[in-house]
Amino acid sequence: MTQSATADHGTVRRAAPGEVTDVLAAGADAPGTTRVELYPESVYRPSTPWSIADGVVLRYNGATVEPRGDVDLHHVYPGGRVEDAHVNLRNVDGTYTSSVFRFDSGKFGFYGNSNPWHVRGGFTEGRIGEGTLFEFAQGGEQAIYFVRVAHSVRNIGTVVDMHRSDAYGINGCQISGIWYGFQRGIHTHNSGSVDRLTDNIAGNEFDVVVQPADETEILWDLERGRFNVLRGRFWDYGMYDDVMWRLHGDDADDRYGNVLRWFPVDGSRRWLLAENRVGHAFDDQVGSDRNRIVVPWLQGHPITDFTG
């Protein structure tokens, strides 16, 4: 491990394979900001999660990570940041069921008082149907607010899994990237029994470019949530095994204020207008005044309630 001072009185530390856990821990104990850089072109094979604490920036610097076994890769604490991560899950032995980036208020504390950027840049390659890219796990009577991430993925199980275990919320987060091949895009739900503010996954924004694959089931599986917005360029909507957007769960009529703003390509436009295929793309409970689908070029066309 090498170390040098920076102009802002922070520290830059280089971590070789096998040193990352210890270097990250040392950075967490140091005053100010610590940037931990991996060695370019190196391959790192962790067998336990890397913890990125408040004030620590993990920069991949051209390196690649290939986990050894079914383990979370990054435990991102409030105020921690990961930059330009390149993750390869294709060579994991057995089925990968863990998360690439995990935000956990029950274990790591309250999110919302620090720099909102937590993951910036980079690319993950995996296998369709295996693992989660971003897991937001609310618990411990502490909320997850204002987390911002931007990262792209090719082949994964679930891209974004937001789940709560008590009344505190997952609110105001921003997620962006290119999603190419996945089983489920977004899943918003409660884990366990939540008896108060049951739809407190609210005000989150997703700005994405999406390409489904043959194994893709659904883009937005909304069991819980209000006032969330998904917008972007969604290719080949007819490939979903289920629908693009399903709104369901207990007391489904309480889901409201959610918006999907869709910019299809020209081929999708012709198919929708000629064959009235909107019902194939969306669940019957969306498209009303309570939850809106906005397709800008369908304004004025009499296609059920989905004209926006």
C-alpha positions in Angstrom: 0.0 0.0 0.0 1.3 3.5 -0.9 0.1 6.8 0.5 0.4 10.4 -0.4 -1.1 13.8 0.7 -3.4 15.8 -1.5 -3.9 19.6 -1.8 -7.2 19.5 0.2 -5.4 17.8 3.1 -7.0 14.5 2.3 -5.1 11.3 1.5 -4.6 9.1 -1.5 -3.9 5.4 -0.7 -3.1 2.7 -3.3 -4.4 -0.8 -2.5 -3.0 -3.9 -4.1 -5.0 -7.2 -4.4 -5.5 -8.5 -0.9 -5.0 -5.1 0.8 -8.3 -3.4 0.0 -10.2 -4.3 3.2 -7.5 -3.0 5.4 -6.8 0.1 3.4 -10.5 1.0 3.4 -10.6 0.5 7.2 -7.6 2.7 7.6 -9.2 5.4 5.5 -12.4 5.3 7.6 -10.3 6.1 10.7 -8.4 8.9 9.1 -9.5 12.6 9.3 -10.8 14.3 6.2 -11.3 12.5 2.9 -9.4 9.4 1.9 -9.3 8.3 -1.7 -8.5 4.6 -2.1 -7.3 3.8 -5.6 -6.9 0.3 -7.1 -4.1 -0.6 -9.4 -4.9 -0.2 -13.1 -5.4 -3.4 -15.2 -5.4 -5.5 -12.0 -8.0 -8.1 -11.1 -9.2 -8.2 -7.5 -11.1 -11.2 -6.1 -12.6 -10.4 -2.8 -14.3 -13.1 -0.7 -15.9 -10.6 1.8 -17.7 -7.3 1.2 -15.7 -4.1 0.9 -17.0 -1.4 3.3 -16.9 2.2 2.1 -17.3 4.4 5.0 -18.2 8.1 5.3 -15.3 10.2 3.9 -13.9 7.3 1.8 -13.8 7.3 -2.0 -13.0 4.0 -3.6 -11.8 4.6 -7.2 -11.3 1.6 -9.5 -8.7 3.4 -11.7 -9.0 0.8 -14.5 -9.1 -2.3 -12.3 -11.7 -5.1 -12.4 -13.3 -7.0 -9.5 -14.4 -10.6 -9.8 -15.8 -11.9 -6.5 -14.9 -15.3 -5.1 -18.3 -16.8 -4.3 -21.7 -15.4 -3.5 -20.9 -12.3 -1.5 -22.0 -8.6 -1.5 -19.3 -6.5 -3.1 -19.7 -3.0 -1.8 -21.3 -2.0 1.5 -21.7 1.7 0.9 -22.2 3.7 4.1 -23.7 7.2 4.2 -21.1 9.5 2.8 -19.1 6.7 1.1 -18.5 6.8 -2.6 -17.5 4.3 -5.3 -16.2 5.7 -8.7 -15.8 3.9 -12.0 -16.3 0.4 -10.7 -15.9 -2.4 -13.2 -17.4 -5.6 -11.8 -17.4 -9.0 -13.5 -19.9 -11.5 -12.1 -19.8 -14.0 -15.0 -17.2 -16.2 -13.5 -18.7 -16.7 -10.0 -18.9 -20.3 -9.0 -22.6 -21.3 -8.5 -25.5 -19.0 -8.5 -24.9 -15.4 -7.5 -27.7 -14.1 -5.2 -26.0 -11.2 -3.5 -25.7 -7.4 -4.2 -23.1 -5.4 -6.0 -23.9 -2.2 -4.1 -25.8 -2.4 -0.8 -27.2 0.6 1.1 -28.5 -0.5 4.5 -29.8 2.0 7.0 -30.4 -0.7 9.6 -26.7 -1.6 9.6 -24.9 1.4 8.3 -27.0 4.3 9.6 -29.1 7.2 8.3 -28.6 8.4 4.7 -29.4 12.0 3.9 -26.9 14.3 5.6 -23.9 13.8 3.3 -22.9 14.2 -0.3 -25.7 12.5 -2.3 -23.3 10.9 -4.8 -22.5 7.4 -3.7 -21.9 5.5 -6.9 -20.6 7.3 -10.0 -19.7 5.7 -13.3 -18.6 2.2 -14.2 -20.1 -1.0 -15.5 -21.2 -4.4 -14.2 -21.3 -7.6 -16.2 -23.2 -10.6 -14.9 -25.7 -13.3 -15.7 -29.4 -12.8 -16.3 -31.5 -13.9 -13.3 -28.6 -13.7 -10.8 -28.0 -11.1 -8.2 -28.9 -7.5 -7.6 -27.1 -4.4 -8.8 -28.4 -1.8 -6.3 -30.0 -3.0 -3.0 -31.6 -0.3 -0.8 -32.5 -2.0 2.5 -34.3 0.3 4.9 -34.4 -0.8 8.6 -33.5 0.1 12.2 -36.0 3.0 12.2 -33.7 5.0 10.0 -34.4 6.3 6.5 -32.6 6.3 3.2 -32.8 9.8 1.7 -31.2 11.5 -1.3 -28.8 8.8 -2.5 -27.6 9.3 -6.1 -26.1 6.6 -8.2 -25.2 6.3 -11.9 -23.9 2.9 -13.1 -24.6 0.6 -16.1 -25.2 -3.1 -16.2 -25.3 -5.9 -18.8 -27.1 -9.0 -17.5 -28.3 -9.2 -13.9 -31.2 -10.6 -11.8 -32.7 -7.3 -10.4 -31.3 -3.9 -11.2 -32.8 -2.0 -8.3 -34.4 -3.6 -5.2 -35.9 -1.1 -2.7 -37.4 -2.7 0.4 -38.4 -1.5 3.9 -38.8 -3.2 7.2 -40.4 -0.4 9.2 -42.2 2.9 8.8 -39.2 5.0 7.8 -38.8 5.7 4.1 -36.7 5.4 1.0 -37.2 8.8 -0.5 -35.7 11.2 -3.0 -33.1 8.8 -4.5 -31.9 9.2 -8.1 -30.8 6.2 -10.2 -29.5 6.4 -13.7 -27.7 4.2 -16.2 -28.0 1.8 -19.2 -29.6 -1.5 -18.4 -29.0 -4.2 -21.0 -30.5 -7.6 -20.1 -32.1 -8.3 -16.7 -34.8 -10.4 -15.2 -36.5 -7.6 -13.2 -35.7 -3.9 -13.5 -37.1 -2.2 -10.4 -38.8 -3.9 -7.4 -40.3 -1.6 -4.7 -41.8 -3.5 -1.8 -41.9 -4.1 2.0 -39.9 -6.8 3.6 -41.7 -8.2 6.6 -44.6 -6.5 8.3 -44.8 -2.7 8.0 -48.0 -1.5 9.7 -47.5 2.3 9.2 -46.8 4.4 6.2 -46.9 1.3 4.1 -46.1 3.1 0.8 -43.2 5.2 2.1 -41.0 4.5 -0.9 -41.6 7.9 -2.4 -40.2 10.6 -4.6 -37.5 8.5 -6.2 -36.4 9.1 -9.9 -35.1 6.6 -12.4 -33.5 7.9 -15.6 -32.5 5.0 -17.8 -31.9 3.5 -21.2 -33.4 -0.1 -21.2 -32.9 -3.1 -23.5 -34.7 -6.2 -22.3 -33.5 -9.7 -23.2 -35.4 -13.0 -23.9 -35.4 -13.8 -20.2 -36.6 -10.4 -19.0 -39.9 -10.6 -17.0 -40.7 -7.0 -16.0 -39.3 -3.5 -16.0 -41.1 -2.0 -12.9 -42.6 -4.3 -10.3 -44.3 -1.8 -8.0 -45.7 -3.4 -4.9 -45.3 -0.3 -2.7 -44.6 3.3 -3.5 -46.0 6.7 -4.3 -44.8 9.7 -6.4 -42.0 7.8 -8.1 -41.0 8.6 -11.7 -39.4 6.2 -14.2 -38.4 7.8 -17.5 -36.2 7.0 -20.4 -35.7 5.2 -23.7 -37.2 1.7 -23.4 -36.4 -0.6 -26.4 -38.4 -3.7 -27.5 -41.2 -3.5 -25.0 -42.9 -6.6 -26.6 -40.1 -8.8 -25.2 -41.3 -8.7 -21.6 -42.6 -12.0 -20.3 -45.0 -10.2 -18.0 -45.5 -6.4 -18.6 -43.4 -3.3 -18.5 -45.1 -2.0 -15.4 -47.2 -3.9 -12.9 -48.8 -2.2 -9.9 -50.0 -4.6 -7.3 -49.8 -5.7 -3.7 -52.1 -5.3 -0.7 -54.3 -2.3 -0.9 -53.2 -1.6 -4.4 -55.6 1.3 -4.7 -53.3 3.2 -2.2 -50.6 3.3 -4.8 -50.8 6.7 -6.5 -48.8 9.5 -8.0 -46.4 7.2 -9.8 -45.4 8.1 -13.4 -43.8 6.3 -16.3 -42.6 8.6 -19.0 -41.7 6.5 -22.0 -39.8 7.5 -25.2 -40.3 4.5 -27.5 -38.5 4.2 -30.9 -40.4 4.6 -34.1 -41.1 0.9 -34.6 -42.8 0.7 -31.2 -44.9 3.7 -32.2 -46.2 2.0 -35.3 -47.0 -1.2 -33.4 -48.9 0.6 -30.6 -51.0 2.7 -33.0 -51.7 -0.1 -35.5 -52.4 -3.0 -33.1 -53.4 -1.2 -29.9 -50.8 -3.1 -28.0 -50.7 -0.9 -24.9 -52.5 -3.5 -22.8 -49.6 -5.9 -23.4 -47.1 -3.3 -22.0 -48.9 -2.1 -18.9 -51.0 -3.6 -16.1 -54.6 -2.6 -15.9 -54.2 -0.7 -12.7 -51.9 1.9 -14.2 -52.7 4.5 -16.7 -55.5 6.2 -14.6 -55.4 9.6 -13.0 -53.8 7.9 -9.9 -50.8 6.5 -11.8 -49.9 8.0 -15.1 -48.2 6.7 -18.3 -46.9 9.5 -20.4 -45.9 8.7 -24.0 -45.3 12.2 -25.6 -46.0 11.3 -29.2 -49.3 9.5 -28.3 -50.8 12.8 -27.1 -54.2 13.1 -28.8 -54.4 9.5 -29.9 -57.5 7.7 -28.5 -55.7 4.6 -27.1 -57.5 3.6 -23.9 -56.3 5.6 -20.9 -52.6 5.4 -21.8 -52.3 8.6 -23.9 -50.8 10.6 -21.0 
